[in-house]
Amino acid sequence: MSQSTITRGDLVIQPPPQTAGSPPAPPRTGFRFWQWLRRAIPTVAVIGVLASVAYWGHRTDWTLPKFSALFGTQSPATDDWCQEHNVPESEDIECKPELIPPIKDYGWCKEHGVAQCPLHHPDVAQLKTVPAITEADLERASRALALMPRPENNSLCKLHKRVT
């Protein structure tokens, strides 16, 4: 093989034969540039798409709009927020106590010193089923209350009537 022969794997490339009187062929720099550009375009396109997605994500905090918002069928947002209680106005039981059923008021239990005593009135206990209170349960509660002195609750307090 001569020095100008190029081998790539099984492919052997030889330059065209030159005649004695012809000048050597000029280097094909323009051809190499176009080859490089043809190979670089897909990479540049992928980087451009990724940069566009990153910019869009940054601008929208990576949230997609609702489908209805894309096609203009979105209903206008209503201002349904109670600023005082920081809940939706339609669910605010402080401003609208009629949203919850009234609670039966059993008053103050003199024996146990609490309002709405769940031992004498088990239906006020917030459980799935109403518990059955036996005499043994009442005796156990009396022994526990008599074990140590404790501060007495204020029987004039009406906070138990508020739903929290």
C-alpha positions as CSV (number, residue, x, y, z in Angstrom):
1,M,0.0,0.0,0.0
2,S,1.1,3.5,-0.7
3,Q,1.3,6.3,1.9
4,S,-1.8,8.0,0.6
5,T,-4.0,4.9,1.0
6,I,-6.4,5.1,3.9
7,T,-7.8,1.9,5.5
8,R,-10.9,1.8,7.7
9,G,-11.8,-1.7,8.8
10,D,-12.3,-3.7,5.6
11,L,-12.6,-0.6,3.5
12,V,-9.6,0.6,1.6
13,I,-9.7,4.1,0.1
14,Q,-7.2,5.1,-2.5
15,P,-7.0,8.6,-3.9
16,P,-7.6,8.9,-7.7
17,P,-4.6,8.6,-9.8
18,Q,-3.0,11.8,-10.8
19,T,-1.4,12.6,-14.1
20,A,2.1,14.0,-14.1
21,G,1.0,17.5,-15.4
22,S,-2.0,18.1,-13.2
23,P,-1.8,20.0,-9.9
24,P,-2.7,18.2,-6.7
25,A,-6.4,18.3,-5.7
26,P,-7.3,21.0,-3.2
27,P,-8.3,19.9,0.3
28,R,-12.1,19.5,0.6
29,T,-12.6,21.7,3.8
30,G,-16.1,22.8,2.8
31,F,-17.2,19.1,2.4
32,R,-15.9,18.3,5.9
33,F,-17.8,21.3,7.4
34,W,-21.1,20.2,5.9
35,Q,-20.5,16.6,7.2
36,W,-19.8,18.0,10.7
37,L,-22.9,20.2,10.4
38,R,-25.1,17.3,9.3
39,R,-23.9,15.3,12.3
40,A,-24.3,18.2,14.8
41,I,-27.9,19.2,13.9
42,P,-29.7,16.4,15.8
43,T,-27.6,17.1,18.9
44,V,-28.3,20.8,18.7
45,A,-32.1,20.1,18.2
46,V,-32.2,17.8,21.2
47,I,-30.4,20.3,23.4
48,G,-32.8,23.0,22.2
49,V,-35.9,20.9,23.0
50,L,-34.5,20.1,26.5
51,A,-33.7,23.8,27.1
52,S,-37.3,24.7,26.0
53,V,-38.8,22.2,28.3
54,A,-36.6,23.4,31.2
55,Y,-37.6,27.0,30.6
56,W,-41.3,26.1,30.4
57,G,-41.1,24.1,33.6
58,H,-39.4,26.9,35.4
59,R,-42.0,29.4,34.3
60,T,-45.0,27.2,35.2
61,D,-43.5,25.7,38.4
62,W,-43.7,22.3,36.7
63,T,-47.4,22.1,36.8
64,L,-49.6,21.3,33.8
65,P,-52.7,23.4,33.2
66,K,-56.1,21.6,33.3
67,F,-57.4,20.3,30.0
68,S,-60.4,22.7,30.2
69,A,-58.0,25.7,30.6
70,L,-56.2,24.7,27.4
71,F,-59.4,24.8,25.4
72,G,-61.1,27.8,27.1
73,T,-63.9,25.9,28.7
74,Q,-62.8,26.5,32.2
75,S,-65.4,28.0,34.6
76,P,-64.4,31.2,36.4
77,A,-62.9,30.7,39.8
78,T,-65.2,31.6,42.7
79,D,-63.9,33.3,45.9
80,D,-65.0,30.6,48.3
81,W,-62.5,31.2,51.2
82,C,-63.0,32.4,54.7
83,Q,-60.0,34.6,55.6
84,E,-60.8,34.5,59.3
85,H,-60.8,30.7,59.7
86,N,-58.6,29.8,56.7
87,V,-61.1,27.2,55.3
88,P,-63.5,27.2,52.3
89,E,-66.5,29.3,53.0
90,S,-68.8,26.5,52.0
91,E,-67.4,24.3,54.7
92,D,-66.8,26.8,57.5
93,I,-68.8,25.6,60.5
94,E,-67.7,28.6,62.6
95,C,-69.4,31.1,60.3
96,K,-72.2,28.7,59.3
97,P,-73.1,26.6,62.3
98,E,-76.2,25.3,60.5
99,L,-73.8,23.1,58.4
100,I,-73.5,20.6,61.3
101,P,-76.3,18.9,63.1
102,P,-77.0,20.3,66.6
103,I,-75.4,18.4,69.5
104,K,-77.7,17.4,72.4
105,D,-76.5,19.2,75.5
106,Y,-76.4,17.0,78.5
107,G,-74.8,19.7,80.6
108,W,-72.3,19.3,83.4
109,C,-71.6,16.0,85.2
110,K,-71.4,16.6,88.9
111,E,-69.9,13.2,89.6
112,H,-67.0,13.3,87.1
113,G,-66.6,17.1,86.8
114,V,-66.7,17.3,83.0
115,A,-69.2,18.6,80.4
116,Q,-71.0,16.1,78.2
117,C,-69.8,13.1,80.3
118,P,-69.1,10.2,78.0
119,L,-69.5,7.7,80.9
120,H,-73.1,8.7,81.7
121,H,-73.9,9.6,78.0
122,P,-71.9,7.3,75.8
123,D,-73.6,8.6,72.6
124,V,-71.4,11.8,72.8
125,A,-68.3,9.7,72.4
126,Q,-67.0,10.1,68.8
127,L,-66.7,6.5,67.9
128,K,-68.1,4.3,65.1
129,T,-70.4,2.5,67.5
130,V,-71.8,3.6,70.8
131,P,-69.9,1.9,73.6
132,A,-71.7,0.0,76.4
133,I,-70.7,1.5,79.8
134,T,-71.0,-1.0,82.6
135,E,-71.0,-0.5,86.4
136,A,-67.5,-1.8,86.4
137,D,-66.4,1.0,84.1
138,L,-68.1,3.6,86.3
139,E,-66.4,2.1,89.4
140,R,-63.0,2.1,87.7
141,A,-63.4,5.8,86.7
142,S,-64.4,6.7,90.3
143,R,-61.3,4.9,91.7
144,A,-59.1,6.7,89.2
145,L,-60.5,10.1,90.0
146,A,-60.2,9.5,93.8
147,L,-56.5,8.3,93.4
148,M,-55.0,11.8,93.5
149,P,-56.3,15.3,94.0
150,R,-56.9,17.2,90.8
151,P,-57.9,20.8,90.0
152,E,-61.6,21.2,89.5
153,N,-63.0,22.2,86.1
154,N,-65.1,25.3,85.9
155,S,-68.8,24.3,85.7
156,L,-69.6,27.8,84.3
157,C,-67.5,27.3,81.3
158,K,-69.5,27.0,78.0
159,L,-66.7,26.1,75.6
160,H,-68.0,22.6,75.3
161,K,-70.9,24.0,73.3
162,R,-68.5,25.3,70.6
163,V,-67.7,22.8,67.9
164,T,-64.0,22.8,67.1
